[in-house]
Amino acid sequence: MKHIVTVQDVVTAFADWMEPTSAELDAIEQESPVILAEVDLLDAQIKAMDRPVNEVDGRRIRRARNRVLAARRDLVNRTAGAMLPGGAA
C-alpha cells in the first residue's frame, strides 16, 4: 500500500514571513475604490449580457464606467501628490 504524503510548503502557501507588508496593505487600501468601481462595472456588464442592451442597461453601464474613471482619477491624484517632494516649483 502506498502512502500519500503532502509537502508542507505546498500545502501552506504563505508562511509567517510571507505575509503582506504594511506598505502593500496600504497600497491595496488606496486602490480599493478603483477595485470596487470595476466590480460594479463588471456587474452591470454581466446583467446586460443575456439580452439586448436597453436604455436602462446602457445608462447603468455608462454610470459604472464613469465611476471607474473617477476612482482612477482620484487614485492618480492622491498618489501623484504623495510622491512629489517639496512645494510648488
BALOBA-1460 file (C-alpha; in Angstrom, 3 decimals):
// residues 89
<rec num="1" residu="m" x="0.000" y="0.000" z="0.000"/>
<rec num="2" residu="k" x="1.324" y="3.437" z="-0.934"/>
<rec num="3" residu="h" x="1.048" y="6.342" z="1.449"/>
<rec num="4" residu="i" x="0.154" y="9.721" z="0.063"/>
<rec num="5" residu="v" x="2.217" y="12.390" z="1.746"/>
<rec num="6" residu="t" x="1.804" y="16.122" z="1.205"/>
<rec num="7" residu="v" x="4.646" y="18.556" z="1.168"/>
<rec num="8" residu="q" x="4.138" y="21.085" z="3.926"/>
<rec num="9" residu="d" x="5.437" y="24.062" z="1.912"/>
<rec num="10" residu="v" x="2.944" y="23.415" z="-0.854"/>
<rec num="11" residu="v" x="0.005" y="22.992" z="1.498"/>
<rec num="12" residu="t" x="0.700" y="26.181" z="3.414"/>
<rec num="13" residu="a" x="1.162" y="28.647" z="0.610"/>
<rec num="14" residu="f" x="2.087" y="31.540" z="2.880"/>
<rec num="15" residu="a" x="4.399" y="31.235" z="5.829"/>
<rec num="16" residu="d" x="4.517" y="33.857" z="8.583"/>
<rec num="17" residu="w" x="7.398" y="35.656" z="6.901"/>
<rec num="18" residu="m" x="5.457" y="35.824" z="3.620"/>
<rec num="19" residu="e" x="2.639" y="37.996" z="4.959"/>
<rec num="20" residu="p" x="1.982" y="41.255" z="3.092"/>
<rec num="21" residu="t" x="3.890" y="44.214" z="4.423"/>
<rec num="22" residu="s" x="2.258" y="47.338" z="5.782"/>
<rec num="23" residu="a" x="3.168" y="49.186" z="2.590"/>
<rec num="24" residu="e" x="1.462" y="46.523" z="0.466"/>
<rec num="25" residu="l" x="-1.663" y="46.620" z="2.633"/>
<rec num="26" residu="d" x="-1.725" y="50.429" z="2.379"/>
<rec num="27" residu="a" x="-1.446" y="50.193" z="-1.423"/>
<rec num="28" residu="i" x="-4.352" y="47.742" z="-1.528"/>
<rec num="29" residu="e" x="-6.416" y="50.030" z="0.691"/>
<rec num="30" residu="q" x="-5.696" y="53.001" z="-1.586"/>
<rec num="31" residu="e" x="-6.719" y="51.003" z="-4.666"/>
<rec num="32" residu="s" x="-9.889" y="49.567" z="-3.130"/>
<rec num="33" residu="p" x="-12.228" y="52.297" z="-4.505"/>
<rec num="34" residu="v" x="-10.980" y="51.518" z="-8.022"/>
<rec num="35" residu="i" x="-11.407" y="47.801" z="-7.463"/>
<rec num="36" residu="l" x="-14.946" y="48.230" z="-6.153"/>
<rec num="37" residu="a" x="-15.871" y="50.516" z="-9.060"/>
<rec num="38" residu="e" x="-14.515" y="47.953" z="-11.533"/>
<rec num="39" residu="v" x="-16.566" y="45.221" z="-9.843"/>
<rec num="40" residu="d" x="-19.681" y="47.380" z="-10.212"/>
<rec num="41" residu="l" x="-18.883" y="47.874" z="-13.907"/>
<rec num="42" residu="l" x="-18.488" y="44.131" z="-14.388"/>
<rec num="43" residu="d" x="-21.788" y="43.522" z="-12.607"/>
<rec num="44" residu="a" x="-23.544" y="45.981" z="-14.923"/>
<rec num="45" residu="q" x="-21.972" y="44.376" z="-17.993"/>
<rec num="46" residu="i" x="-22.892" y="40.869" z="-16.825"/>
<rec num="47" residu="k" x="-26.512" y="41.911" z="-16.245"/>
<rec num="48" residu="a" x="-26.696" y="43.161" z="-19.828"/>
<rec num="49" residu="m" x="-25.070" y="40.098" z="-21.416"/>
<rec num="50" residu="d" x="-28.027" y="37.768" z="-21.828"/>
<rec num="51" residu="r" x="-30.350" y="40.230" z="-23.512"/>
<rec num="52" residu="p" x="-30.157" y="43.169" z="-25.893"/>
<rec num="53" residu="v" x="-28.953" y="46.297" z="-24.158"/>
<rec num="54" residu="n" x="-31.865" y="48.570" z="-23.390"/>
<rec num="55" residu="e" x="-31.768" y="52.190" z="-22.268"/>
<rec num="56" residu="v" x="-31.591" y="51.333" z="-18.571"/>
<rec num="57" residu="d" x="-28.741" y="48.861" z="-19.063"/>
<rec num="58" residu="g" x="-26.840" y="51.341" z="-21.205"/>
<rec num="59" residu="r" x="-27.249" y="54.019" z="-18.563"/>
<rec num="60" residu="r" x="-26.152" y="51.611" z="-15.817"/>
<rec num="61" residu="i" x="-23.009" y="50.654" z="-17.747"/>
<rec num="62" residu="r" x="-22.218" y="54.269" z="-18.610"/>
<rec num="63" residu="r" x="-22.549" y="55.374" z="-14.976"/>
<rec num="64" residu="a" x="-20.413" y="52.469" z="-13.779"/>
<rec num="65" residu="r" x="-17.770" y="53.345" z="-16.374"/>
<rec num="66" residu="n" x="-17.796" y="56.953" z="-15.183"/>
<rec num="67" residu="r" x="-17.351" y="55.778" z="-11.564"/>
<rec num="68" residu="v" x="-14.336" y="53.699" z="-12.624"/>
<rec num="69" residu="l" x="-12.788" y="56.671" z="-14.401"/>
<rec num="70" residu="a" x="-13.446" y="58.954" z="-11.424"/>
<rec num="71" residu="a" x="-11.962" y="56.425" z="-8.991"/>
<rec num="72" residu="r" x="-8.865" y="56.039" z="-11.174"/>
<rec num="73" residu="r" x="-8.519" y="59.818" z="-11.448"/>
<rec num="74" residu="d" x="-8.779" y="60.199" z="-7.689"/>
<rec num="75" residu="l" x="-6.206" y="57.450" z="-7.128"/>
<rec num="76" residu="v" x="-3.733" y="59.044" z="-9.555"/>
<rec num="77" residu="n" x="-4.234" y="62.459" z="-7.989"/>
<rec num="78" residu="r" x="-3.700" y="61.054" z="-4.481"/>
<rec num="79" residu="t" x="-0.581" y="59.106" z="-5.398"/>
<rec num="80" residu="a" x="0.894" y="61.901" z="-7.518"/>
<rec num="81" residu="g" x="0.501" y="64.369" z="-4.666"/>
<rec num="82" residu="a" x="2.021" y="61.924" z="-2.199"/>
<rec num="83" residu="m" x="5.083" y="61.246" z="-4.358"/>
<rec num="84" residu="l" x="6.058" y="64.864" z="-5.091"/>
<rec num="85" residu="p" x="8.580" y="66.223" z="-2.607"/>
<rec num="86" residu="g" x="8.545" y="69.858" z="-1.574"/>
<rec num="87" residu="g" x="6.117" y="72.539" z="-2.574"/>
<rec num="88" residu="a" x="5.333" y="74.426" z="-5.748"/>
<rec num="89" residu="a" x="8.070" y="74.824" z="-8.332"/>
